[in-house]
Amino acid sequence: MYKQALDRLQAVQSMSEKGECWDNAVQESFFATLKTEMGLSEAQWGRAQTRTEVFEWIEVFYNRRRRHSSLGYRSPTAFEEQAPIPN
């Protein structure tokens, strides 16, 4: 099913060597967080509804309110607001 979808979209599947978890670590972490915090399951919504829900989660919650340990437990928006402005 996945391969058929790739073929239909004329997309090329890209994979690293087996067991190479570091190639996509940032994206893997982000999508794991998204799926966990949104409670996503396969075929939960249609494509349009999924796009809307994911957009709202990223733009309203993840970037503006969710605290990130890598930013000193501040949201990305709060971190940017506190960053010094270069001259």
Phi and psi in degrees as GROMACS dihedral restraints (atoms count N, CA, C in turn):
[ dihedral_restraints ]
;  ai    aj    ak    al  type     phi  dphi    fc
    3     4     5     6     1   -63.7    20    10
    4     5     6     7     1   -47.4    20    10
    6     7     8     9     1   -61.7    20    10
    7     8     9    10     1   -38.7    20    10
    9    10    11    12     1   -64.1    20    10
   10    11    12    13     1   -39.5    20    10
   12    13    14    15     1   -64.9    20    10
   13    14    15    16     1   -41.5    20    10
   15    16    17    18     1   -61.4    20    10
   16    17    18    19     1   -44.9    20    10
   18    19    20    21     1   -61.3    20    10
   19    20    21    22     1   -42.8    20    10
   21    22    23    24     1   -62.3    20    10
   22    23    24    25     1   -36.6    20    10
   24    25    26    27     1   -88.3    20    10
   25    26    27    28     1    -0.9    20    10
   27    28    29    30     1    55.9    20    10
   28    29    30    31     1    39.2    20    10
   30    31    32    33     1   -96.8    20    10
   31    32    33    34     1   149.7    20    10
   33    34    35    36     1  -105.1    20    10
   34    35    36    37     1   125.9    20    10
   36    37    38    39     1   -75.7    20    10
   37    38    39    40     1   134.8    20    10
   39    40    41    42     1  -122.7    20    10
   40    41    42    43     1   126.4    20    10
   42    43    44    45     1  -138.3    20    10
   43    44    45    46     1   144.7    20    10
   45    46    47    48     1   -87.5    20    10
   46    47    48    49     1  -171.7    20    10
   48    49    50    51     1   -64.3    20    10
   49    50    51    52     1   153.3    20    10
   51    52    53    54     1   -55.9    20    10
   52    53    54    55     1   131.9    20    10
   54    55    56    57     1    81.0    20    10
   55    56    57    58     1     8.4    20    10
   57    58    59    60     1   -91.3    20    10
   58    59    60    61     1    86.0    20    10
   60    61    62    63     1   -79.1    20    10
   61    62    63    64     1   -14.0    20    10
   63    64    65    66     1   -82.9    20    10
   64    65    66    67     1   -17.0    20    10
   66    67    68    69     1   -59.4    20    10
   67    68    69    70     1   -34.6    20    10
   69    70    71    72     1  -129.9    20    10
   70    71    72    73     1    30.8    20    10
   72    73    74    75     1   -60.1    20    10
   73    74    75    76     1   -42.9    20    10
   75    76    77    78     1   -64.6    20    10
   76    77    78    79     1   -46.9    20    10
   78    79    80    81     1   -67.1    20    10
   79    80    81    82     1   -40.5    20    10
   81    82    83    84     1   -60.1    20    10
   82    83    84    85     1   -43.2    20    10
   84    85    86    87     1   -64.2    20    10
   85    86    87    88     1   -45.7    20    10
   87    88    89    90     1   -60.4    20    10
   88    89    90    91     1   -49.0    20    10
   90    91    92    93     1   -69.3    20    10
   91    92    93    94     1   -31.2    20    10
   93    94    95    96     1   -64.5    20    10
   94    95    96    97     1   -42.7    20    10
   96    97    98    99     1   -63.1    20    10
   97    98    99   100     1   -46.5    20    10
   99   100   101   102     1   -58.0    20    10
  100   101   102   103     1   -49.8    20    10
  102   103   104   105     1   -63.5    20    10
  103   104   105   106     1   -40.4    20    10
  105   106   107   108     1   -69.6    20    10
  106   107   108   109     1   -50.9    20    10
  108   109   110   111     1   -71.7    20    10
  109   110   111   112     1   -29.1    20    10
  111   112   113   114     1   -88.1    20    10
  112   113   114   115     1   -10.6    20    10
  114   115   116   117     1    65.2    20    10
  115   116   117   118     1    37.2    20    10
  117   118   119   120     1   -73.4    20    10
  118   119   120   121     1   139.7    20    10
  120   121   122   123     1  -130.4    20    10
  121   122   123   124     1   160.7    20    10
  123   124   125   126     1   -61.4    20    10
  124   125   126   127     1   139.3    20    10
  126   127   128   129     1    56.4    20    10
  127   128   129   130     1    33.7    20    10
  129   130   131   132     1   -71.9    20    10
  130   131   132   133     1   -42.8    20    10
  132   133   134   135     1  -129.3    20    10
  133   134   135   136     1   169.3    20    10
  135   136   137   138     1   -74.9    20    10
  136   137   138   139     1   173.2    20    10
  138   139   140   141     1   -59.3    20    10
  139   140   141   142     1   -47.1    20    10
  141   142   143   144     1   -63.3    20    10
  142   143   144   145     1   -44.2    20    10
  144   145   146   147     1   -65.7    20    10
  145   146   147   148     1   -39.8    20    10
  147   148   149   150     1   -62.1    20    10
  148   149   150   151     1   -44.9    20    10
  150   151   152   153     1   -59.3    20    10
  151   152   153   154     1   -44.0    20    10
  153   154   155   156     1   -63.5    20    10
  154   155   156   157     1   -47.7    20    10
  156   157   158   159     1   -63.2    20    10
  157   158   159   160     1   -44.0    20    10
  159   160   161   162     1   -66.8    20    10
  160   161   162   163     1   -42.7    20    10
  162   163   164   165     1   -58.0    20    10
  163   164   165   166     1   -48.0    20    10
  165   166   167   168     1   -63.1    20    10
  166   167   168   169     1   -40.4    20    10
  168   169   170   171     1   -62.5    20    10
  169   170   171   172     1   -43.7    20    10
  171   172   173   174     1   -69.6    20    10
  172   173   174   175     1   -52.9    20    10
  174   175   176   177     1   -76.5    20    10
  175   176   177   178     1   -34.7    20    10
  177   178   179   180     1   -91.1    20    10
  178   179   180   181     1   -42.9    20    10
  180   181   182   183     1   -99.9    20    10
  181   182   183   184     1   -59.7    20    10
  183   184   185   186     1   -61.0    20    10
  184   185   186   187     1   -45.8    20    10
  186   187   188   189     1   -85.0    20    10
  187   188   189   190     1   -22.4    20    10
  189   190   191   192     1  -110.0    20    10
  190   191   192   193     1   -29.4    20    10
  192   193   194   195     1  -123.5    20    10
  193   194   195   196     1   -31.5    20    10
  195   196   197   198     1   -69.0    20    10
  196   197   198   199     1   131.0    20    10
  198   199   200   201     1   -84.2    20    10
  199   200   201   202     1   137.5    20    10
  201   202   203   204     1  -115.0    20    10
  202   203   204   205     1   127.4    20    10
  204   205   206   207     1   -60.5    20    10
  205   206   207   208     1   -34.3    20    10
  207   208   209   210     1   -70.1    20    10
  208   209   210   211     1   -12.8    20    10
  210   211   212   213     1  -110.8    20    10
  211   212   213   214     1    26.3    20    10
  213   214   215   216     1    69.2    20    10
  214   215   216   217     1    34.5    20    10
  216   217   218   219     1    58.7    20    10
  217   218   219   220     1    38.7    20    10
  219   220   221   222     1  -116.2    20    10
  220   221   222   223     1   158.4    20    10
  222   223   224   225     1   -74.3    20    10
  223   224   225   226     1   158.1    20    10
  225   226   227   228     1   -56.4    20    10
  226   227   228   229     1   -37.9    20    10
  228   229   230   231     1   -64.2    20    10
  229   230   231   232     1   -46.1    20    10
  231   232   233   234     1   -64.0    20    10
  232   233   234   235     1   -38.6    20    10
  234   235   236   237     1   -62.1    20    10
  235   236   237   238     1   -45.9    20    10
  237   238   239   240     1   -63.9    20    10
  238   239   240   241     1   -38.4    20    10
  240   241   242   243     1   -65.9    20    10
  241   242   243   244     1   -29.9    20    10
  243   244   245   246     1   -91.2    20    10
  244   245   246   247     1    -7.5    20    10
  246   247   248   249     1   -71.3    20    10
  247   248   249   250     1   140.9    20    10
  249   250   251   252     1   -66.9    20    10
  250   251   252   253     1   143.9    20    10
  252   253   254   255     1   -90.6    20    10
  253   254   255   256     1   122.9    20    10
  255   256   257   258     1   -68.5    20    10
  256   257   258   259     1   147.5    20    10
